[in-house]
């Protein structure tokens, strides 16, 4: 059976990043993620994503500005990708099929999303809210991508409680760990069509029978109360 062709968008930085991209590649090679990863796109010509792509033998594509509809469409056509996973991609997206484009976000949405809220900025905002008594947990969130930053329909949210003594760094590391644990599993559900939407109406979101969007436990973590 032919595997769905998946293209990953991952910004990374000039000095690092791209761990989510590498995790998806490794899980695909282990058979955990049922996907043919046809390449990775970064807005940095060199850096963490390029280094990982070269080491893993994955096609690397540098996507410089402008990040406009036509260029996204060209990349889609050039790679023959059927699905598009944003895994640390920091640029606005247009020109990709919204029914087949999805993002992973390191915090609760919509409360901690939007332009400028990515990576450590999210963790900093969550910890600030926690200090005011306005947040008890962060989250790993996955959603389809619409024209507005972080506003597409959410189809997965794993709650990550803030623990005593947490800092921006420790919270961020724990959220990243759970991103790596959950992303391949939930991505499979999108690629198989078990999770879907029509690309325009959030109410059209469909998930499997018995599927819970909000999760509080993972086999690799201590049991958590679902009141977190």
Secondary structure in CASP SS format (residue, H / E / C, confidence):
PFRMAT SS
TARGET T0000
AUTHOR 0000-0000-0000
METHOD secondary structure of the structure
MODEL  1
X C 1.00
X C 1.00
X C 1.00
X C 1.00
X E 1.00
X E 1.00
X E 1.00
X E 1.00
X E 1.00
X C 1.00
X C 1.00
X C 1.00
X C 1.00
X C 1.00
X C 1.00
X C 1.00
X C 1.00
X C 1.00
X H 1.00
X H 1.00
X H 1.00
X H 1.00
X H 1.00
X H 1.00
X H 1.00
X H 1.00
X H 1.00
X H 1.00
X H 1.00
X H 1.00
X C 1.00
X C 1.00
X C 1.00
X C 1.00
X C 1.00
X E 1.00
X E 1.00
X E 1.00
X E 1.00
X E 1.00
X E 1.00
X E 1.00
X C 1.00
X C 1.00
X C 1.00
X C 1.00
X C 1.00
X H 1.00
X H 1.00
X H 1.00
X H 1.00
X H 1.00
X H 1.00
X H 1.00
X H 1.00
X H 1.00
X C 1.00
X C 1.00
X C 1.00
X E 1.00
X E 1.00
X E 1.00
X C 1.00
X C 1.00
X C 1.00
X C 1.00
X C 1.00
X C 1.00
X H 1.00
X H 1.00
X H 1.00
X H 1.00
X H 1.00
X H 1.00
X H 1.00
X H 1.00
X H 1.00
X H 1.00
X H 1.00
X C 1.00
X C 1.00
X C 1.00
X E 1.00
X E 1.00
X E 1.00
X E 1.00
X E 1.00
X C 1.00
X C 1.00
X C 1.00
X C 1.00
X C 1.00
X C 1.00
X C 1.00
X C 1.00
X C 1.00
X C 1.00
X C 1.00
X C 1.00
X C 1.00
X E 1.00
X E 1.00
X E 1.00
X E 1.00
X E 1.00
X C 1.00
X C 1.00
X C 1.00
X C 1.00
X C 1.00
X C 1.00
X C 1.00
X C 1.00
X C 1.00
X C 1.00
X C 1.00
X C 1.00
X C 1.00
X H 1.00
X H 1.00
X H 1.00
X H 1.00
X H 1.00
X H 1.00
X H 1.00
X H 1.00
X H 1.00
X H 1.00
X H 1.00
X H 1.00
X H 1.00
X C 1.00
X C 1.00
X C 1.00
X C 1.00
X C 1.00
X E 1.00
X E 1.00
X E 1.00
X E 1.00
X E 1.00
X E 1.00
X E 1.00
X E 1.00
X C 1.00
X C 1.00
X C 1.00
X C 1.00
X C 1.00
X C 1.00
X C 1.00
X C 1.00
X C 1.00
X E 1.00
X E 1.00
X E 1.00
X E 1.00
X E 1.00
X E 1.00
X E 1.00
X E 1.00
X C 1.00
X C 1.00
X C 1.00
X C 1.00
X C 1.00
X C 1.00
X H 1.00
X H 1.00
X H 1.00
X H 1.00
X H 1.00
X H 1.00
X H 1.00
X H 1.00
X H 1.00
X H 1.00
X H 1.00
X H 1.00
X H 1.00
X H 1.00
X H 1.00
X H 1.00
X H 1.00
X H 1.00
X H 1.00
X H 1.00
X H 1.00
X H 1.00
X H 1.00
X H 1.00
X C 1.00
X C 1.00
X C 1.00
X C 1.00
X E 1.00
X C 1.00
X C 1.00
X C 1.00
X C 1.00
X C 1.00
X H 1.00
X H 1.00
X H 1.00
X C 1.00
X E 1.00
X C 1.00
X C 1.00
X C 1.00
X C 1.00
X C 1.00
X C 1.00
X C 1.00
X E 1.00
X E 1.00
X C 1.00
X C 1.00
X C 1.00
X C 1.00
X C 1.00
X C 1.00
X C 1.00
X C 1.00
X C 1.00
X C 1.00
X C 1.00
X C 1.00
X C 1.00
END
